[in-house]
Amino acid sequence: MKAYAKLFLTFCFFTSVAANSANAADLPLTKGESGRCNTYPVSPMPPLYYGRILLDRMEYDFTGKSKRIVSYELTGWYGGDYQRLWLELEGEHDTGSGNGGEIEKADLLYGRLVTPFWNVRAGVGYAGSYNSEADDRFFGVLGLKGLAPYLFEIDTNAKFSNKGELVFDLEAEYEISITQKLILQPRLDVSYSLSRLEELDIGPGLSNLRLSLRLRYEMAREFAPYIGICWSTLSGRTRDIAKKEGAARDISTLFAGLRFWF
């Protein structure tokens, strides 16, 4: 009896396999193909494009009675996961002395993802000041932006000006979550020049080093006031130029600001 049962089960198994094979053979194949079991052709998903504008810094520096400095830094981008168009603005405005302000950076860049955490970017840039002694410069920009090990955010660029000058800049920052809403952010800014920029009082070599610390409270992820402290120093030939002209070489400031994005 057991032998008949085993024989029956074996027959049912092979019958089922044969039926499934026949049904699979009747399914439609991809257009233009034959003999291959590609039964579910999938159309490629159209690319998605989106963007963001981040006002990373809008802060008031308490630098004294004669100067009331408002500093700003804005980053915007639009594109997909692999290619983006970037706009970066950075500068300061003196609301107390009436001397206008300075545009430290106004870059329009094309960026392409080369690794999961790094973008290579290239484009054009501008730097200058809007007062009676304005001296404008235009740059070709080549840079690298991404996330280094241990979650350090890095933004570094090489810039070649229309006057034949080559300068480098580096920004590095790190975020420490004290609580889910309270964030401490140390930041380093470094500038280096291979040439002397006469009108900007910048000498060759390491010209500026800035260390800052910001403590922000995220009332919402998109909106966060903060307070901070900054220490900046001039070095090398730039420091010598500032000393000769009687300008400050080391500056410490307290500031309060606002950060938001949409």
DRENTIPA-429440 format. One record per atom (N, C-alpha, C): x, y, z; residue in three letters. Coordinates in steps of 0.02 Angstrom, whole numbers, padded with zeros to 5 digits, always signed. Layout:
XYZAla ...
END
This chain:
+00041-00060+00000Met +00000+00000+00000Met +00043+00063+00000Met +00097+00060+00042Lys +00142+00117+00044Lys +00176+00128-00022Lys +00192+00076-00058Ala +00224+00083-00123Ala +00179+00118-00173Ala +00112+00101-00171Tyr +00065+00135-00215Tyr +00059+00209-00198Tyr +00060+00225-00132Ala +00055+00295-00111Ala +00115+00335-00135Ala +00176+00307-00129Lys +00235+00342-00153Lys +00233+00352-00228Lys +00209+00301-00264Leu +00204+00307-00336Leu +00155+00361-00356Leu +00100+00367-00320Phe +00049+00417-00334Phe +00077+00487-00321Phe +00111+00497-00265Leu +00139+00563-00249Leu +00192+00584-00300Leu +00233+00537-00322Thr +00284+00552-00372Thr +00252+00574-00437Thr +00198+00539-00457Phe +00162+00557-00518Phe +00133+00628-00513Phe +00103+00645-00455Cys +00074+00711-00446Cys +00128+00766-00450Cys +00187+00752-00422Phe +00240+00801-00422Phe +00263+00816-00493Phe +00277+00766-00533Phe +00301+00777-00601Phe +00247+00809-00645Phe +00184+00792-00632Thr +00129+00822-00670Thr +00125+00897-00656Thr +00134+00916-00592Ser +00132+00987-00574Ser +00189+01025-00606Ser +00249+00996-00605Val +00307+01030-00636Val +00296+01040-00710Val +00270+00989-00744Ala +00258+00994-00815Ala +00206+01047-00831Ala +00153+01053-00789Ala +00101+01102-00802Ala +00127+01173-00792Ala +00168+01183-00740Asn +00196+01250-00729Asn +00243+01270-00786Asn +00282+01223-00811Ser +00326+01239-00867Ser +00288+01259-00929Ser +00233+01225-00941Ala +00191+01241-01000Ala +00160+01311-00993Ala +00137+01327-00931Asn +00107+01394-00922Asn +00159+01449-00930Asn +00220+01437-00905Ala +00273+01487-00912Ala +00291+01498-00984Ala +00289+01445-01024Ala +00306+01452-01095Ala +00255+01493-01132Ala +00193+01496-01105Asp +00141+01535-01139Asp +00143+01609-01122Asp +00181+01630-01071Leu +00184+01700-01052Leu +00220+01740-01106Leu +00200+01803-01117Pro +00233+01844-01169Pro +00304+01862-01150Pro +00347+01861-01199Leu +00417+01881-01190Leu +00424+01955-01205Leu +00481+01984-01185Thr +00495+02054-01201Thr +00499+02062-01277Thr +00476+02120-01300Lys +00475+02133-01372Lys +00545+02127-01401Lys +00552+02091-01454Gly +00615+02083-01488Gly +00659+02028-01460Gly +00634+01991-01410Glu +00673+01937-01381Glu +00636+01871-01390Glu +00673+01818-01391Ser +00643+01751-01398Ser +00688+01702-01363Ser +00656+01651-01334Gly +00694+01599-01302Gly +00721+01617-01233Gly +00705+01676-01209Arg +00728+01697-01142Arg +00668+01712-01099Arg +00671+01690-01037Cys +00614+01696-00993Cys +00615+01764-00958Cys +00605+01818-00996Asn +00600+01885-00968Asn +00526+01903-00968Asn +00490+01878-00918Thr +00417+01879-00920Thr +00386+01944-00897Thr +00425+01986-00860Tyr +00397+02047-00834Tyr +00441+02107-00854Tyr +00436+02131-00916Pro +00476+02188-00936Pro +00457+02250-00896Pro +00506+02288-00871Val +00495+02347-00830Val +00524+02408-00865Val +00485+02459-00874Ser +00509+02521-00904Ser +00552+02558-00854Ser +00606+02590-00876Pro +00648+02628-00829Pro +00609+02686-00798Pro +00621+02697-00734Met +00587+02751-00698Met +00614+02818-00721Met +00571+02866-00737Pro +00596+02932-00758Pro +00633+02965-00701Pro +00684+03005-00716Pro +00723+03038-00663Pro +00681+03089-00625Pro +00694+03094-00560Leu +00659+03141-00517Leu +00705+03200-00503Leu +00678+03261-00507Tyr +00716+03321-00494Tyr +00684+03359-00436Tyr +00725+03382-00391Tyr +00702+03418-00332Tyr +00757+03466-00310Tyr +00744+03505-00259Gly +00793+03555-00239Gly +00784+03575-00166Gly +00831+03617-00143Arg +00828+03643-00075Arg +00866+03709-00072Arg +00843+03754-00029Ile +00878+03816-00014Ile +00892+03817+00061Ile +00955+03824+00079Leu +00976+03824+00149Leu +01010+03890+00165Leu +00982+03929+00210Leu +01016+03987+00237Leu +01052+03963+00300Leu +01114+03942+00290Asp +01151+03911+00345Asp +01173+03961+00397Asp +01186+04023+00376Arg +01207+04075+00423Arg +01173+04141+00405Arg +01138+04169+00452Met +01116+04238+00449Met +01125+04265+00520Met +01182+04299+00531Glu +01202+04314+00600Glu +01226+04385+00608Glu +01216+04411+00667Tyr +01237+04478+00685Tyr +01298+04473+00731Tyr +01353+04504+00709Asp +01416+04501+00747Asp +01420+04561+00794Asp +01435+04548+00857Phe +01443+04602+00905Phe +01517+04621+00907Phe +01538+04663+00859Thr +01609+04679+00851Thr +01627+04748+00877Thr +01580+04785+00905Gly +01596+04850+00931Gly +01545+04903+00909Gly +01557+04965+00930Lys +01510+05019+00916Lys +01513+05042+00844Lys +01573+05042+00816Ser +01582+05071+00749Ser +01561+05023+00693Ser +01557+04960+00709Lys +01539+04911+00658Lys +01480+04868+00682Lys +01433+04859+00638Arg +01377+04815+00651Arg +01372+04768+00591Arg +01404+04711+00598Ile +01413+04666+00541Ile +01357+04613+00540Ile +01325+04606+00483Val +01278+04552+00470Val +01311+04505+00419Val +01323+04443+00439Ser +01354+04394+00394Ser +01301+04345+00370Ser +01312+04318+00311Tyr +01264+04271+00283Tyr +01300+04218+00242Tyr +01268+04161+00237Glu +01291+04107+00194Glu +01230+04067+00170Glu +01221+04063+00105Leu +01163+04030+00076Leu +01187+03978+00026Leu +01156+03920+00028Thr +01170+03867-00020Thr +01104+03841-00049Thr +01101+03838-00115Gly +01042+03811-00148Gly +01063+03763-00203Gly +01022+03712-00214Trp +01036+03665-00268Trp +00972+03638-00297Trp +00977+03616-00360Tyr +00920+03585-00394Tyr +00947+03531-00440Tyr +00914+03473-00440Gly +00936+03418-00483Gly +00912+03352-00457Gly +00950+03299-00475Gly +00933+03232-00455Gly +00985+03203-00408Gly +00989+03138-00405Asp +01035+03104-00360Asp +01107+03107-00386Asp +01116+03112-00451Tyr +01183+03109-00480Tyr +01208+03175-00508Tyr +01164+03219-00528Gln +01185+03283-00557Gln +01144+03339-00526Gln +01179+03394-00507Arg +01144+03450-00476Arg +01176+03516-00499Arg +01135+03567-00498Leu +01158+03635-00509Leu +01158+03671-00442Leu +01216+03700-00423Trp +01226+03729-00357Trp +01233+03805-00363Trp +01206+03840-00313Leu +01216+03912-00304Leu +01239+03923-00233Leu +01296+03956-00224Glu +01323+03969-00157Glu +01340+04043-00150Glu +01314+04074-00097Leu +01325+04144-00083Leu +01352+04151-00012Leu +01402+04195-00004Glu +01430+04207+00062Glu +01459+04277+00064Glu +01447+04313+00119Gly +01473+04380+00125Gly +01452+04413+00190Gly +01463+04478+00194Glu +01445+04516+00254Glu +01428+04587+00235Glu +01387+04619+00277His +01367+04688+00265His +01374+04728+00329His +01406+04786+00325Asp +01416+04829+00383Asp +01357+04878+00386Asp +01313+04868+00435Thr +01254+04911+00441Thr +01267+04972+00484Thr +01328+04978+00513Gly +01342+05034+00557Gly +01382+05090+00527Gly +01434+05074+00489Ser +01480+05125+00464Ser +01459+05154+00397Ser +01415+05121+00362Gly +01396+05144+00296Gly +01447+05129+00242Gly +01493+05084+00256Asn +01545+05067+00206Asn +01524+05011+00159Asn +01462+04992+00161Gly +01439+04940+00116Gly +01455+04871+00143Gly +01475+04828+00100Gly +01488+04759+00121Gly +01532+04723+00071Gly +01542+04660+00084Glu +01587+04619+00043Glu +01552+04554+00024Glu +01558+04537-00040Ile +01534+04472-00064Ile +01595+04426-00067Ile +01601+04382-00019Glu +01659+04338-00017Glu +01655+04283-00069Glu +01594+04262-00084Lys +01586+04208-00132Lys +01517+04210-00162Lys +01514+04204-00229Ala +01452+04196-00265Ala +01466+04148-00322Ala +01454+04084-00310Asp +01474+04030-00356Asp +01413+03996-00387Asp +01417+03984-00451Leu +01367+03944-00487Leu +01404+03883-00514Leu +01384+03823-00491Leu +01423+03763-00503Leu +01379+03706-00529Leu +01409+03664-00570Tyr +01379+03601-00590Tyr +01414+03545-00551Tyr +01375+03503-00518Gly +01403+03450-00478Gly +01380+03381-00501Gly +01426+03333-00496Arg +01410+03265-00515Arg +01434+03217-00461Arg +01391+03171-00442Leu +01409+03122-00390Leu +01459+03072-00419Leu +01516+03065-00386Val +01568+03018-00410Val +01575+02958-00364Val +01557+02966-00300Thr +01553+02911-00252Thr +01489+02923-00212Thr +01468+02874-00171Pro +01406+02885-00133Pro +01406+02947-00088Pro +01465+02973-00070Phe +01467+03030-00023Phe +01503+03091-00050Phe +01525+03091-00113Trp +01565+03147-00137Trp +01541+03171-00206Trp +01540+03238-00212Asn +01523+03271-00275Asn +01583+03310-00301Asn +01597+03303-00365Val +01645+03347-00399Val +01605+03403-00431Val +01628+03465-00421Arg +01591+03522-00446Arg +01637+03569-00485Arg +01608+03601-00535Ala +01645+03648-00576Ala +01598+03703-00599Ala +01625+03763-00606Gly +01583+03818-00629Gly +01619+03885-00627Gly +01581+03937-00614Val +01608+04005-00613Val +01591+04037-00546Val +01633+04087-00527Gly +01622+04121-00464Gly +01638+04195-00468Gly +01617+04230-00416Tyr +01628+04303-00412Tyr +01645+04321-00340Tyr +01688+04371-00331Ala +01703+04399-00265Ala +01717+04473-00274Ala +01695+04513-00225Gly +01706+04584-00229Gly +01671+04620-00172Gly +01670+04685-00175Ser +01638+04726-00125Ser +01597+04779-00159Ser +01544+04802-00125Tyr +01502+04853-00155Tyr +01509+04919-00115Tyr +01564+04953-00131Asn +01575+05020-00104Asn +01618+05059-00155Asn +01643+05117-00135Ser +01679+05160-00182Ser +01746+05129-00203Ser +01772+05083-00163Glu +01836+05052-00178Glu +01827+04980-00202Glu +01772+04967-00235Ala +01756+04900-00256Ala +01807+04873-00306Ala +01826+04811-00297Asp +01871+04778-00344Asp +01843+04708-00357Asp +01819+04697-00417Asp +01784+04635-00433Asp +01833+04583-00461Asp +01818+04521-00447Arg +01855+04466-00475Arg +01807+04411-00496Arg +01822+04380-00553Phe +01784+04323-00577Phe +01830+04263-00578Phe +01801+04205-00563Phe +01841+04145-00554Phe +01813+04087-00595Phe +01859+04043-00615Gly +01841+03976-00634Gly +01850+03932-00572Gly +01801+03890-00557Val +01801+03853-00494Val +01800+03779-00507Val +01842+03742-00471Leu +01842+03669-00471Leu +01846+03646-00399Leu +01799+03605-00377Gly +01797+03587-00306Gly +01771+03518-00293Gly +01772+03502-00228Leu +01750+03437-00203Leu +01709+03450-00141Leu +01650+03420-00138Lys +01605+03429-00081Lys +01577+03361-00061Lys +01578+03347+00004Gly +01551+03283+00025Gly +01558+03271+00100Gly +01549+03208+00117Leu +01549+03186+00187Leu +01609+03141+00198Leu +01656+03165+00239Ala +01716+03127+00255Ala +01701+03077+00310Ala +01747+03029+00322Pro +01738+02982+00378Pro +01726+03019+00444Pro +01686+02988+00487Tyr +01665+03015+00551Tyr +01618+03075+00543Tyr +01586+03080+00483Leu +01532+03128+00470Leu +01555+03201+00471Leu +01616+03213+00449Phe +01639+03282+00439Phe +01616+03306+00370Phe +01582+03363+00368Glu +01560+03392+00305Glu +01616+03436+00277Glu +01637+03421+00216Ile +01694+03455+00185Ile +01672+03490+00121Ile +01696+03551+00113Asp +01686+03589+00051Asp +01751+03624+00035Asp +01785+03603-00019Thr +01849+03633-00037Thr +01849+03650-00111Thr +01881+03707-00128Asn +01881+03732-00196Asn +01948+03762-00215Asn +01965+03754-00279Ala +02021+03789-00309Ala +01991+03840-00358Ala +02015+03903-00355Lys +01987+03956-00395Lys +02042+03993-00433Lys +02033+04000-00498Phe +02080+04036-00541Phe +02046+04098-00566Phe +02072+04157-00547Ser +02038+04220-00561Ser +02054+04245-00631Ser +02015+04295-00652Asn +02026+04327-00717Asn +02089+04369-00719Asn +02122+04377-00661Lys +02185+04414-00658Lys +02245+04368-00649Lys +02234+04303-00661Gly +02289+04255-00658Gly +02307+04232-00588Gly +02264+04240-00539Glu +02278+04221-00470Glu +02246+04154-00454Glu +02280+04114-00413Leu +02255+04049-00393Leu +02248+04047-00318Leu +02187+04034-00294Val +02173+04032-00223Val +02136+03967-00206Val +02143+03945-00144Phe +02110+03886-00119Phe +02071+03903-00055Phe +02015+03869-00045Asp +01979+03877+00018Asp +01953+03809+00041Asp +01945+03803+00106Leu +01923+03741+00138Leu +01875+03758+00194Leu +01817+03724+00194Glu +01770+03728+00249Glu +01758+03658+00276Glu +01763+03650+00341Ala +01750+03586+00373Ala +01708+03598+00435Ala +01655+03559+00443Glu +01612+03567+00501Glu +01586+03499+00524Glu +01565+03498+00586Tyr +01542+03436+00618Tyr +01485+03452+00664Tyr +01435+03408+00667Glu +01377+03421+00709Glu +01374+03370+00767Glu +01367+03397+00828Ile +01363+03356+00888Ile +01293+03364+00917Ile +01255+03310+00919Ser +01186+03312+00944Ser +01187+03304+01021Ser +01177+03360+01055Ile +01172+03357+01128Ile +01105+03327+01149Ile +01052+03351+01118Thr +00986+03321+01122Thr +00959+03317+01051Thr +00897+03297+01043Gln +00868+03294+00976Gln +00857+03364+00947Gln +00854+03415+00988Lys +00843+03483+00964Lys +00903+03529+00973Lys +00948+03513+01019Leu +01005+03555+01034Leu +01067+03527+01000Leu +01096+03567+00953Ile +01151+03545+00911Ile +01211+03592+00920Ile +01269+03563+00931Leu +01332+03601+00936Leu +01371+03589+00871Leu +01392+03644+00839Gln +01425+03638+00774Gln +01492+03676+00774Gln +01549+03640+00781Pro +01614+03672+00769Pro +01628+03676+00695Pro +01666+03728+00675Arg +01679+03740+00604Arg +01749+03770+00595Arg +01781+03750+00540Leu +01847+03776+00522Leu +01845+03803+00451Leu +01871+03864+00441Asp +01877+03895+00375Asp +01950+03914+00365Asp +01978+03895+00307Val +02048+03909+00291Val +02051+03936+00220Val +02094+03987+00210Ser +02106+04014+00143Ser +02181+04013+00129Ser +02198+03998+00067Tyr +02268+03994+00046Tyr +02273+04024-00024Tyr +02325+04065-00035Ser +02334+04097-00099Ser +02404+04084-00125Ser +02409+04070-00189Leu +02474+04062-00221Leu +02501+04129-00247Leu +02458+04179-00248Ser +02477+04244-00275Ser +02459+04298-00224Ser +02487+04357-00235Arg +02468+04415-00195Arg +02411+04451-00228Arg +02357+04462-00190Leu +02299+04498-00215Leu +02303+04570-00187Leu +02331+04614-00226Glu +02347+04681-00203Glu +02286+04718-00176Glu +02233+04721-00215Glu +02175+04761-00197Glu +02138+04733-00136Glu +02145+04668-00124Leu +02111+04636-00068Leu +02155+04629-00007Leu +02217+04654-00011Asp +02264+04650+00045Asp +02277+04579+00068Asp +02284+04534+00020Ile +02298+04464+00034Ile +02365+04446+00004Ile +02409+04419+00046Gly +02475+04398+00023Gly +02477+04325+00006Gly +02532+04302-00024Pro +02538+04231-00042Pro +02545+04188+00021Pro +02523+04126+00016Gly +02527+04079+00072Gly +02461+04075+00109Gly +02463+04044+00168Leu +02404+04038+00211Leu +02384+04108+00235Leu +02325+04130+00216Ser +02307+04200+00228Ser +02258+04208+00286Ser +02212+04161+00295Asn +02160+04171+00346Asn +02141+04103+00376Asn +02133+04104+00442Leu +02111+04045+00479Leu +02055+04066+00526Leu +01999+04031+00522Arg +01942+04050+00563Arg +01913+03988+00597Arg +01905+03993+00663Leu +01874+03940+00703Leu +01811+03968+00735Leu +01756+03931+00727Ser +01693+03955+00756Ser +01655+03897+00788Ser +01612+03915+00834Leu +01572+03866+00871Leu +01501+03893+00877Leu +01452+03854+00854Arg +01383+03876+00855Arg +01340+03825+00894Arg +01297+03852+00934Leu +01250+03810+00972Leu +01179+03830+00951Leu +01145+03786+00917Arg +01079+03802+00891Arg +01025+03758+00923Arg +00966+03786+00925Tyr +00907+03751+00950Tyr +00857+03744+00894Tyr +00843+03683+00873Glu +00799+03670+00817Glu +00727+03670+00841Glu +00694+03727+00837Met +00623+03731+00854Met +00583+03686+00807Met +00606+03681+00745Ala +00585+03632+00696Ala +00647+03614+00657Ala +00645+03560+00619Arg +00704+03541+00580Arg +00723+03595+00530Arg +00672+03633+00509Glu +00684+03685+00458Glu +00700+03753+00487Glu +00697+03761+00553Phe +00703+03827+00582Phe +00740+03823+00649Phe +00797+03859+00654Ala +00838+03854+00715Ala +00876+03918+00729Ala +00862+03952+00784Pro +00905+04008+00806Pro +00967+03980+00840Pro +01021+04021+00842Tyr +01082+03997+00872Tyr +01123+04055+00900Tyr +01171+04039+00942Ile +01220+04086+00966Ile +01289+04055+00954Ile +01341+04097+00954Gly +01407+04068+00940Gly +01464+04116+00955Gly +01523+04090+00946Ile +01585+04127+00956Ile +01632+04111+00899Ile +01672+04160+00878Cys +01718+04150+00822Cys +01785+04182+00837Cys +01838+04148+00818Trp +01905+04176+00822Trp +01938+04169+00754Trp +01962+04225+00727Ser +01995+04224+00661Ser +02062+04259+00666Ser +02109+04235+00627Thr +02176+04264+00628Thr +02204+04266+00557Thr +02243+04318+00543Leu +02279+04323+00480Leu +02349+04294+00491Leu +02377+04266+00438Ser +02443+04234+00445Ser +02485+04249+00383Ser +02550+04236+00391Gly +02596+04244+00335Gly +02602+04315+00311Gly +02608+04323+00245Arg +02616+04389+00215Arg +02553+04432+00224Arg +02496+04401+00228Thr +02434+04438+00239Thr +02435+04472+00307Thr +02462+04438+00356Arg +02467+04468+00423Arg +02515+04528+00422Arg +02570+04522+00384Asp +02617+04577+00379Asp +02585+04638+00346Asp +02545+04626+00295Ile +02511+04682+00261Ile +02462+04717+00309Ile +02424+04677+00347Ala +02377+04706+00394Ala +02413+04746+00449Ala +02469+04720+00472Lys +02507+04756+00524Lys +02534+04822+00497Lys +02556+04822+00435Lys +02582+04884+00405Lys +02528+04936+00398Lys +02467+04914+00383Glu +02411+04961+00373Glu +02374+04976+00438Glu +02396+04946+00494Gly +02364+04959+00558Gly +02297+04925+00567Gly +02284+04872+00529Ala +02222+04835+00534Ala +02228+04779+00585Ala +02172+04756+00611Ala +02172+04702+00660Ala +02193+04636+00628Ala +02234+04599+00664Arg +02257+04534+00639Arg +02222+04476+00672Arg +02201+04485+00735Asp +02165+04433+00771Asp +02100+04462+00796Asp +02045+04428+00780Ile +01979+04454+00797Ile +01938+04398+00831Ile +01907+04415+00887Ser +01861+04370+00921Ser +01793+04404+00925Ser +01741+04368+00907Thr +01674+04397+00906Thr +01623+04349+00936Thr +01571+04379+00964Leu +01511+04343+00984Leu +01456+04360+00935Leu +01412+04313+00922Phe +01359+04327+00874Phe +01297+04285+00890Phe +01242+04308+00862Ala +01179+04272+00865Ala +01151+04268+00795Ala +01118+04213+00780Gly +01095+04206+00711Gly +01035+04160+00704Gly +01020+04147+00641Leu +00962+04107+00623Leu +00980+04062+00564Leu +00956+04001+00568Arg +00967+03951+00515Arg +00900+03922+00495Arg +00887+03921+00430Phe +00824+03889+00408Phe +00832+03865+00336Phe +00790+03818+00317Trp +00792+03791+00249Trp +00722+03771+00227Trp +00713+03767+00162Phe +00649+03745+00133Phe +00661+03714+00066Phe 
END
